[in-house]
Amino acid sequence: MISEIFEKQTLYMENVLYYRGWVTQQTSNEQFAKMETLVTEATAKKNGTIVTATNAIEMRDGENVMDIEILIPLDKEIKVSEEYKFIPKFEISNALKIRIEGNSSQWQTAMQTLSEYMKKYKLQPTTPALMVTVKAATTPLEIEEMITEIYVGVKGE
């Protein structure tokens, strides 16, 4: 089920471990694992849900490659290598938010709904779509119970 669109929403996180780079599906999973190891080794803990954004998708050597961002809010500041950034405070305000309850097959419809809404109300996106997993599926049986929110920062004409 896709919710109505909520306006003037804020996405706020503190102590964010941030990554942006080009990855395949396999290397994105490896990147998540590397980030989780970094958090564990720094004796930090996740303080909220992981947020992701896909900025672009290209075909390279017969394989989809994605320009992604991964943001992990933590309970404290940590030192990071050049591959990552540490962001003390991350905030997107004046965002549209749409909530998806159920499996990820509804994401495309939700994105289209957001796009049509922005066109109708003459809003310009100021951020990529940020996917916030509110409730993840840990088993295949839980896929229909997933909850995802999509935030897009906007400005009017």
Backbone as a ProteinNet text record, in pm:
[ID]
protein_1_A
[PRIMARY]
MISEIFEKQTLYMENVLYYRGWVTQQTSNEQFAKMETLVTEATAKKNGTIVTATNAIEMRDGENVMDIEILIPLDKEIKVSEEYKFIPKFEISNALKIRIEGNSSQWQTAMQTLSEYMKKYKLQPTTPALMVTVKAATTPLEIEEMITEIYVGVKGE
[TERTIARY]
83.7	0	89.1	51.9	124.8	40.2	101.7	29.4	8.3	-61.5	-70.9	67.8	84.9	211.5	202.3	304.3	310.8	408.9	372	457.4	529.5	632	706.7	758.5	812.2	868.4	1018.5	1073.2	1216.3	1275.1	1390.2	1468.5	1593.6	1612.7	1723.3	1796.8	1928.5	2011.7	2137.7	2194	2319.6	2424.9	2552.3	2665.6	2654.4	2652	2623.5	2752.6	2764.5	2869.6	2816	2891.7	2842.1	2936.8	2876.1	2951.8	2879.7	2955.8	2901.1	3000	2947.9	3034.5	2956.7	3027.6	2970.2	2988	2878.4	2880.9	2790	2818.7	2725.7	2639.4	2542.6	2461.6	2550	2643.9	2733.2	2822.8	2885	2976	2900.3	2771.8	2694.8	2676.9	2650.4	2639.1	2771.2	2882	3013.8	3038.3	2991.6	3010	2931.6	2809.5	2730.5	2806.4	2861.5	2934.9	3058.8	3132.3	3249.7	3210.4	3099.4	3054.5	3013.6	2945.3	2904.5	3027.1	3130.4	3255.1	3320.7	3325	3383	3311.2	3179.4	3099.4	3132.5	3136.2	3165.8	3305.5	3404.4	3542.5	3558.9	3473.1	3478.6	3397.3	3346.7	3259.7	3140.6	3091.8	2971.1	2853.6	2734.8	2613	2526.8	2450.8	2354.3	2251.8	2216.5	2119.1	2006.2	1935.4	1830.4	1847.8	1775.4	1779	1874.2	1922.8	2010.6	1928.2	1986.1	1921.2	2006.4	1940	2012.5	1951.3	2033.1	1986.8	2060.5	1989.9	2050.9	2045.2	2161.9	2168.8	2167.1	2220.8	2225.4	2250.3	2208.4	2235.2	2286.1	2397.6	2455.9	2487.6	2493.5	2536.3	2684.1	2766.3	2910.4	2953	3015.3	3061.4	2949.5	2829.8	2716.4	2655.7	2692.1	2642.3	2591.4	2479.5	2428.7	2522.4	2559.5	2642.8	2566	2560.9	2480.7	2568.3	2533.2	2593.8	2504.9	2553	2469	2528.2	2439.5	2478.2	2423.2	2503.8	2461.2	2486.9	2385.1	2396.9	2355.3	2443.5	2414.6	2427.9	2315.7	2325.3	2382.6	2473.5	2541.2	2516	2553	2533.7	2646.8	2754.6	2866.8	2950.8	3040.8	3132.1	3239.2	3278.3	3386.6	3483.7	3606.2	3706.1	3686.6	3700.7	3679.4	3796.1	3813.7	3916	3864.5	3949.4	3913.1	3795.4	3769.8	3659.9	3523.6	3518.6	3393.3	3400.6	3284.5	3277.3	3201.3	3232.9	3154.4	3080.4	2949	2865.6	2801.6	2838.5	2782.4	2629.8	2576.6	2431	2389.8	2291.7	2238.8	2090.9	2050.4	1909.5	1861.1	1745.5	1673.7	1538.9	1512.3	1382.8	1303.8	1180.6	1088.9	1088.2	1073.6	1072.8	930.7	910.3	790.3	823.4	723.1	743.9	626.9	659	557.5	598.9	502.1	528.6	475.8	558	520.6	515.8	401.7	387.9	371.3	466	464.7	597.2	604.4	734.2	778	903.7	967.6	916.8	831.1	777.1	691.7	653.4	571.4	655.1	787.3	873.1	858.9	856.1	846.9	716.1	606.5	477.4	481.9	544.3	555.4	639.4	748.5	833	756.8	677.9	597.5	492	431.8	333.7	398.2	517.5	590.7	622.5	667.3	702.2	580.7	467.3	344.4	300	315.5	280.4	368.1	498.5	590	556.3	521.8	485.1	356.3	258.1	127.8	142.2	224.7	239.6	364.3	427.2	544.1	655.1	690.2	798.3	921.3	1038	1164.5	1234.3	1282.7	1358	1492.3	1529.7	1660	1752.7	1701.2	1779.3	1738.2	1820.9	1773.3	1667.7	1599.4	1504.2	1582.1	1553.1	1620.7	1526.5	1573.5	1494	1528.9	1427.8	1445.7	1369.8	1442.6	1378.5	1333.2	1203	1146.3	1137.2	1094	1085.7	1134.9	1245.5	1304.6	1246.1	1259.1	1221.2	1345.7	1336.9	1451.3	1435.7	1314.3	1288.4	1196.1	1192.7	1102.6	955.7	917.7	779	742.2	843.1	817.5	818.4	837.4	847	722.7	607.4	483.7	466.2	548	539.5	643.3	724.7	826.1	758.9	828.7	782.7	901	880.6	983.6	923.8	1002.3	960	1057.3	1003.9	1086.2	1072.9	1187.9	1191.8	1257.6	1200.2	1261.1	1251.6	1367.6	1368.5	1318	1236.5	1179	1182	1170.1	1148.6	1042.7	965.2	860.9	915.1	832.6	874.9	869.3
-117	0	124.5	221.1	347	455	531.4	634.3	758.3	852.5	985.1	1050	1160.1	1233.8	1338.9	1343.6	1442.3	1551	1676.6	1790.6	1842.1	1924.9	1994.7	1900.7	1789.1	1690.2	1715.2	1666	1678.9	1541.3	1517.4	1397	1445.4	1404	1452.8	1334.9	1337.4	1234.3	1299.5	1239.3	1286.3	1176.5	1219.4	1126.1	1026.3	1078.3	996.3	950.5	819.6	760.5	762.6	826.1	852.2	793.4	733.1	680.2	719.4	757.7	775	716.6	634.8	575.4	492.1	447.9	362.5	216.5	141.8	2.1	-82.5	-211.8	-309	-360.2	-444.4	-500.6	-576.6	-654.8	-732.5	-640.6	-542.3	-456.3	-364.3	-337.7	-258.2	-338.6	-468.4	-553.1	-557.3	-562.9	-561.6	-428.5	-318.6	-186.6	-176.9	-227.3	-229.3	-306.7	-421.4	-504.5	-430.6	-362.3	-285.5	-175	-108.8	-0.2	-54.8	-167.3	-227.7	-269.1	-320.9	-356.2	-232.4	-124.5	0.8	49.6	41.5	83	-4.5	-134.1	-228.2	-204.6	-188.6	-167.4	-35.6	61	190.6	187.9	71.6	50.4	146.4	174	256.3	163.4	221.4	146.4	229.3	158.9	229.4	296	418.2	493.5	536.9	440.5	466.9	372.5	402.2	313.1	364.7	273.6	307.8	377.2	482.1	557.9	542.5	520.3	506.8	597.8	633.7	709.9	657.4	646.1	608.5	731.3	781.4	902.8	874.2	761.5	726.1	576.8	523.2	383.4	381.6	313.3	301.2	155.2	122.3	-10.6	-1.8	-79.7	-84.4	-230.2	-263.5	-400.9	-501.9	-468.5	-559.5	-572.2	-483.4	-492	-355.1	-354.6	-229.7	-180.8	-54.1	9.5	131	145.7	251.2	350	476.8	582.5	593.8	539.9	536.1	616.2	651.3	711	620.9	599.2	521.6	608.1	625.1	705.4	619.7	609.9	531	621.3	651.7	731.6	647.1	709.5	637	703.3	631.5	684.6	775.5	782.5	869.4	900	996.3	1031.9	924.1	895.3	800.2	859.5	807.8	847	758.7	819.1	744.4	764.8	669.4	679.5	770.4	795.8	883.9	832.3	703.6	644.1	692.2	734.8	774.1	917.8	968.2	1097.8	1077.8	1160.4	1164	1297	1291.5	1411.8	1426.5	1530.5	1546.9	1561	1640.8	1660	1660.1	1577.2	1566.7	1600.8	1698	1737.9	1774.1	1723.1	1766.2	1815.9	1942.1	1997.6	2032.2	2066.4	2093.6	1977.7	1859.5	1739.4	1685.5	1617.1	1536.3	1397.8	1334	1198.6	1112.3	992	893.4	763.3	690.5	568.6	448.2	344	221.2	108.4	43.9	-73.5	-193.8	-286.6	-402.8	-413	-501.4	-528.1	-417.2	-424.5	-318.6	-306.7	-396.3	-385.1	-258.6	-197.3	-75.7	52	41.1	160	240.9	172.7	243.7	322.8	263.1	332.7	452.7	436.2	546.6	660	626.6	728.6	801.8	729.7	791.7	884.5	841	923.4	1053.7	1044.3	1164.1	1255.5	1197.6	1275.3	1350.8	1283.2	1346.9	1458.7	1437.3	1537.9	1661.9	1641	1754.6	1832.4	1761.4	1827.5	1907.6	1846.8	1911.9	2041.3	2038.2	2154.1	2237.6	2210.5	2286.8	2292.8	2176.3	2164.4	2106.1	2158	2108.8	2024.6	1904.6	1827.1	1893.5	1897.5	1951.7	1842.3	1723	1607.9	1486.2	1382.6	1255.8	1197.6	1095.7	1026.4	947.3	973.7	904.4	797.1	673.3	558.8	527.4	533.9	505.8	377.6	275	148.4	157.9	170.9	181.1	42.8	-54.5	-193.5	-283.1	-350.7	-438.6	-579	-651.5	-792.4	-873.7	-956.5	-1041.4	-1182.4	-1215.5	-1344.5	-1319.7	-1411.5	-1393.9	-1379.5	-1439.8	-1430.2	-1289.2	-1209.3	-1074.6	-965.7	-1004.6	-905	-816.5	-873.5	-794.5	-703.4	-721.1	-637.9	-525.5	-516.5	-410.9	-273.4	-176	-37.3	48.4	124.2	213.2	351.7	453.7	591	650.5	727.9	795.9	944.7	1011.4	1156.8	1220	1331.3	1410	1556.2	1621.5	1765.8	1840.1	1944.9	2019.6	2169.4	2242.9	2386.9	2422.8	2528.7	2572.8	2672.2	2705.9	2804.9	2944.8
0	0	0	-81.4	-88.8	-23	66.4	141	55.8	113.8	54.2	63.2	-5.6	-1	108.5	192.2	299.9	260.1	278.5	245.3	368.7	342.6	447.7	556.3	512.6	603.5	620.8	730.6	759.4	785.1	724.5	752.5	822.9	947.7	1028.7	1091.9	1082.2	1144.1	1200.2	1303.1	1361.4	1353.1	1356.6	1355.2	1240.5	1119.4	1002	934.1	917	834.7	692.5	600.3	465.6	360.9	259.2	145.2	18.2	-83.7	-217.7	-316	-407.8	-508.1	-608.6	-712.2	-815.8	-774.7	-774	-731.2	-818.5	-821.7	-878.9	-764	-793.9	-685.4	-586.9	-639.2	-552	-468.9	-533.8	-457.9	-361.8	-389.4	-291.9	-163.4	-176.5	-57.3	18.6	-55.7	7.9	78.7	18	78.8	210.5	210.3	335	443.4	405.8	501.9	554.1	464.9	507.2	605.1	576.9	664.6	800.6	800.9	928.9	1009.8	942.2	1010.9	1069.3	993	1041	1167.3	1166.2	1282.3	1403	1382.7	1491.4	1547.8	1458.7	1504.1	1579.6	1550.4	1618.9	1749	1785	1901.2	1901.5	1781.9	1767.9	1738.1	1744.1	1713.4	1620.1	1534.5	1450.9	1541.7	1506.8	1584.9	1492.3	1439.3	1341.3	1224	1118.8	1003.3	896.4	814.3	703.2	595.3	538.9	432.6	307.1	192.6	66.3	-39.7	-135.4	-251.6	-373.5	-483.7	-610.9	-700.7	-738.3	-819.6	-968.7	-1009.1	-1151.3	-1165	-1278.5	-1311.9	-1455.2	-1476.7	-1610	-1638.1	-1766.2	-1807	-1842.3	-1771.9	-1798.4	-1809.9	-1919.9	-1943.7	-1920.9	-1967.8	-1958.4	-1819.9	-1729.7	-1591.7	-1546.4	-1473.5	-1417.7	-1308.1	-1316.6	-1215.6	-1165	-1031.6	-970.2	-894.5	-906.9	-825.3	-701.6	-589.6	-469.9	-355.2	-265	-137.8	-28.5	74.3	190.9	313.3	395.9	516.8	635.8	734.1	853.9	976.3	1043.9	1166.5	1279.9	1357.7	1465.2	1600.1	1705.4	1841.2	1886.1	1803.2	1840.2	1717.3	1732	1624	1610.4	1485.6	1461.9	1360.8	1360.2	1260.7	1138.3	1019.7	895.9	800	708.5	604.8	493.5	393.6	282.9	201.6	206.9	131	182	307.1	371.2	420.2	459	525.7	655.6	752.5	875.2	874.8	887.4	885.5	1023.1	1099.8	1235	1235.9	1142	1133.9	987.6	955.2	819.2	825.4	744.3	747	607.9	574.3	454.9	504.8	477.4	518	392.1	411.2	300.6	200.7	253.6	169.7	154.4	44.1	27.2	81.6	140.7	192.8	149.9	105.4	74.2	141.9	194.8	271.7	194.6	189.2	119.9	221.9	231.4	318.2	227.5	235.3	148.1	74.5	-22.8	-85.3	-180.2	-217	-294.4	-437.7	-482	-617.8	-632.6	-521.8	-525.4	-534.3	-521.8	-521.3	-648.9	-764.3	-892.5	-899.8	-855.2	-854.8	-761	-645.3	-549.5	-608.5	-676.7	-739.2	-849.3	-924.5	-1030.2	-968.3	-858.7	-788	-739.2	-681.5	-637.6	-755.5	-865.7	-984.6	-1039.2	-1046.4	-1094.6	-1000	-870.8	-770.5	-787.1	-805	-822.4	-949.2	-1054.7	-1180.5	-1163.2	-1099.9	-1080.2	-999.5	-894.5	-806.2	-836.6	-952.8	-999	-894.7	-842.4	-744.7	-812.8	-776.2	-829.4	-722.5	-757.3	-657.6	-628.7	-502.7	-462.6	-411.4	-396.9	-351.4	-434.3	-433.5	-490.1	-395.7	-441	-354.9	-250.7	-125	-14.6	39.6	36.1	81.1	226.2	312.1	454.2	485.4	524	560	705	724	858.7	921.6	840.8	888.5	775.3	798.4	697.3	707.1	598.3	597.5	630.3	731.6	766	711.3	668.1	603.4	484.3	387	271.7	312.6	422.8	467.9	515.5	549.8	601.7	494.7	368.8	261.7	254.6	273.2	266.3	387.3	490.5	610.3	611.1	505.6	497.1	497.4	554.8	549.7	506.1	399.5	345.9	328.7	362.4	335	235.2	140.6	41.6	65.1	80.8	98.3	-23.8	-70.7	-177.3	-136.5	-120.5	-92.6	-214.7	-193.9	-305.8	-281	-390.9	-383.4	-485.1	-455.7	-547.3	-647.9	-744.8	-845.5	-789.4
[MASK]
+++++++++++++++++++++++++++++++++++++++++++++++++++++++++++++++++++++++++++++++++++++++++++++++++++++++++++++++++++++++++++++++++++++++++++++++++++++++++++++

